[in-house]
Amino acid sequence: MEIFVGEKETNEYVEEVKKALEENQEVIIKGKSRDTVKAVDTAEILKKEDFKVTDISIDTIEEEEKRISVISIKITR
């Protein structure tokens, strides 16, 4: 399952990931552009609560003729 971070507060994404992990083995937190910081913050909060970051990948995509950075962070229990 993938969760894209955006306009909500970081703590809302933390709760969303926790809820998703009740039904899934892993969740991928994705952030684009400025939201990469919020994706990292979400993962760091979850790490402090004993969840595990098992993979991190970065990429660049083209969107509306602009290059945009993307981060994907895999979280497990």
C-alpha positions as CSV (number, residue, x, y, z in Angstrom):
1,M,0.0,0.0,0.0
2,E,1.2,3.5,-0.8
3,I,0.4,6.7,1.1
4,F,1.2,10.0,-0.6
5,V,2.0,12.9,1.8
6,G,0.7,16.3,1.0
7,E,-1.4,19.0,2.6
8,K,-2.3,17.2,5.9
9,E,-0.3,17.5,9.1
10,T,2.6,15.0,9.7
11,N,0.8,13.4,12.6
12,E,-2.2,12.6,10.5
13,Y,0.1,10.7,8.1
14,V,1.7,8.9,11.1
15,E,-1.8,7.7,12.2
16,E,-2.7,6.8,8.6
17,V,0.4,4.6,8.3
18,K,-0.3,2.9,11.6
19,K,-3.8,2.1,10.6
20,A,-2.7,0.8,7.2
21,L,-0.1,-1.5,8.9
22,E,-2.9,-3.2,10.8
23,E,-4.0,-4.7,7.5
24,N,-0.8,-4.7,5.4
25,Q,2.7,-6.1,5.9
26,E,4.3,-2.9,4.6
27,V,3.4,0.6,3.7
28,I,5.3,2.9,1.3
29,I,5.3,6.6,2.2
30,K,5.8,8.8,-0.9
31,G,6.6,12.4,-1.0
32,K,7.1,14.7,-4.1
33,S,9.0,18.0,-4.2
34,R,8.5,19.9,-0.9
35,D,6.6,17.0,0.6
36,T,9.7,14.9,0.7
37,V,10.5,16.5,4.0
38,K,7.1,15.6,5.4
39,A,7.6,12.0,4.2
40,V,10.9,11.8,6.0
41,D,9.5,13.3,9.2
42,T,6.6,10.8,9.1
43,A,9.1,7.9,8.8
44,E,11.3,9.3,11.6
45,I,8.3,9.6,14.0
46,L,7.3,6.0,13.2
47,K,10.9,4.8,13.8
48,K,10.8,6.3,17.3
49,E,7.7,4.2,17.9
50,D,9.5,1.0,17.0
51,F,8.3,0.7,13.4
52,K,11.1,-0.2,10.9
53,V,12.3,1.6,7.8
54,T,13.2,-1.3,5.5
55,D,14.0,0.6,2.2
56,I,14.4,4.1,0.9
57,S,14.5,5.1,-2.7
58,I,14.8,8.4,-4.5
59,D,13.8,9.3,-8.0
60,T,13.2,12.2,-10.3
61,I,10.1,12.4,-12.5
62,E,8.9,14.9,-15.1
63,E,5.6,16.6,-14.4
64,E,4.3,19.5,-16.4
65,E,7.7,19.9,-18.1
66,K,9.4,20.2,-14.7
67,R,11.8,17.7,-13.0
68,I,10.5,16.8,-9.5
69,S,12.2,14.8,-6.8
70,V,10.4,11.9,-5.3
71,I,11.2,9.8,-2.2
72,S,9.7,6.4,-1.3
73,I,10.1,5.0,2.3
74,K,9.0,1.5,3.1
75,I,7.8,1.0,6.6
76,T,7.1,-2.4,8.4
77,R,6.2,-3.4,11.9
